[in-house]
Amino acid sequence: MNPNPETKKQLAELGESCKNKGLRLRDAFLKHDNFGTGKVSAYEFRNALEKINPHISGQTIQNFSNPYKTTDERINYNAFIDDVDRYTKSKNSLNQILKEIVERFEAGETNLFELFLKADQKGEGSITVSQFEETLQDFGIYSSTREIEEAMDFLDLNGDKKIDYKELRIAFDQYCREKGKSFENLQKSNIATDGKLISDC
């Protein structure tokens, strides 16, 4: 399964909601799985999620369940839980990286996007995961390779296994909005690429 960015976000939010409420998502499904099949009906799937979040929409539940339907029209909740765990970890890893980037911006240190230009030696507009890790280290951020690979679930929007300026800007912009910060106040670079400011990419 390779859900769209919005569904990934919703899966991560579900995982965070369970964590904040001290709930185990698996327990919500086990109540309906008396024979240990690892599957529940569509009604039971809905019921389990509504117990966790009474305000969850029917469309969200359908988006969640469709990829996990089995040939007998039941839902493989183990695979669903695995993806919730995956995207929760991925979102947390990305948020930690972005948090540290914001802290460097606020401290007035070297602009991350300038370092991106240095890493993109071929001028392709994108860099590999290893180049991104080196770029972060140059910026004073020492995330592990595992954390960066997890963050790629939300950073790599076009699925090319690389990170481009636009993808980072989208993630950074969204994080700033969630934290009530202004990207424009943080982004002070005047370096241009292909005739455009990095801040306009």
Solvent accessible surface area in square Angstrom, and as a share of the most:
residue,aa,sasa,rsa
1,M,99,0.44
2,N,131,0.67
3,P,14,0.09
4,N,88,0.45
5,P,75,0.47
6,E,96,0.43
7,T,11,0.06
8,K,21,0.09
9,K,56,0.24
10,Q,43,0.19
11,L,0,0.00
12,A,2,0.01
13,E,90,0.40
14,L,12,0.06
15,G,11,0.11
16,E,50,0.22
17,S,30,0.20
18,C,7,0.04
19,K,141,0.60
20,N,119,0.61
21,K,110,0.47
22,G,68,0.65
23,L,82,0.41
24,R,144,0.53
25,L,15,0.07
26,R,70,0.26
27,D,55,0.28
28,A,15,0.12
29,F,0,0.00
30,L,84,0.42
31,K,158,0.67
32,H,49,0.22
33,D,12,0.06
34,N,130,0.67
35,F,186,0.78
36,G,61,0.58
37,T,79,0.46
38,G,8,0.08
39,K,52,0.22
40,V,0,0.00
41,S,31,0.20
42,A,58,0.45
43,Y,159,0.60
44,E,39,0.18
45,F,1,0.00
46,R,97,0.35
47,N,38,0.19
48,A,1,0.00
49,L,0,0.00
50,E,63,0.28
51,K,152,0.64
52,I,7,0.04
53,N,50,0.26
54,P,97,0.61
55,H,168,0.75
56,I,24,0.12
57,S,55,0.36
58,G,32,0.31
59,Q,110,0.49
60,T,19,0.11
61,I,8,0.04
62,Q,96,0.43
63,N,55,0.28
64,F,3,0.01
65,S,8,0.05
66,N,69,0.35
67,P,66,0.42
68,Y,16,0.06
69,K,93,0.40
70,T,35,0.20
71,T,148,0.86
72,D,74,0.38
73,E,119,0.53
74,R,79,0.29
75,I,0,0.00
76,N,51,0.26
77,Y,5,0.02
78,N,58,0.30
79,A,36,0.28
80,F,0,0.00
81,I,6,0.03
82,D,85,0.44
83,D,22,0.11
84,V,2,0.01
85,D,69,0.36
86,R,118,0.43
87,Y,2,0.01
88,T,18,0.10
89,K,120,0.51
90,S,1,0.01
91,K,29,0.12
92,N,61,0.31
93,S,12,0.08
94,L,5,0.02
95,N,43,0.22
96,Q,81,0.36
97,I,3,0.01
98,L,3,0.01
99,K,91,0.39
100,E,38,0.17
101,I,0,0.00
102,V,4,0.02
103,E,72,0.32
104,R,46,0.17
105,F,16,0.06
106,E,96,0.43
107,A,69,0.53
108,G,67,0.64
109,E,90,0.40
110,T,71,0.41
111,N,14,0.07
112,L,0,0.00
113,F,1,0.00
114,E,46,0.21
115,L,17,0.09
116,F,0,0.00
117,L,45,0.22
118,K,142,0.60
119,A,20,0.15
120,D,13,0.07
121,Q,161,0.72
122,K,169,0.72
123,G,60,0.58
124,E,107,0.48
125,G,24,0.23
126,S,18,0.12
127,I,1,0.00
128,T,51,0.30
129,V,33,0.19
130,S,69,0.44
131,Q,60,0.27
132,F,0,0.00
133,E,32,0.14
134,E,103,0.46
135,T,3,0.02
136,L,1,0.00
137,Q,72,0.32
138,D,106,0.55
139,F,8,0.03
140,G,26,0.25
141,I,0,0.00
142,Y,164,0.62
143,S,11,0.07
144,S,49,0.32
145,T,64,0.37
146,R,148,0.54
147,E,53,0.24
148,I,1,0.00
149,E,99,0.45
150,E,34,0.15
151,A,0,0.00
152,M,21,0.09
153,D,20,0.11
154,F,21,0.09
155,L,1,0.00
156,D,19,0.10
157,L,72,0.36
158,N,94,0.48
159,G,49,0.47
160,D,66,0.34
161,K,156,0.66
162,K,69,0.29
163,I,0,0.00
164,D,32,0.17
165,Y,13,0.05
166,K,126,0.53
167,E,8,0.04
168,L,1,0.00
169,R,31,0.11
170,I,76,0.39
171,A,10,0.08
172,F,0,0.00
173,D,33,0.17
174,Q,49,0.22
175,Y,14,0.05
176,C,1,0.01
177,R,163,0.60
178,E,88,0.39
179,K,110,0.46
180,G,70,0.67
181,K,79,0.33
182,S,46,0.29
183,F,6,0.03
184,E,113,0.51
185,N,105,0.54
186,L,21,0.10
187,Q,13,0.06
188,K,139,0.59
189,S,9,0.06
190,N,126,0.64
191,I,70,0.36
192,A,57,0.44
193,T,28,0.16
194,D,143,0.74
195,G,76,0.73
196,K,105,0.45
197,L,68,0.34
198,I,1,0.01
199,S,28,0.18
200,D,89,0.46
201,C,38,0.23
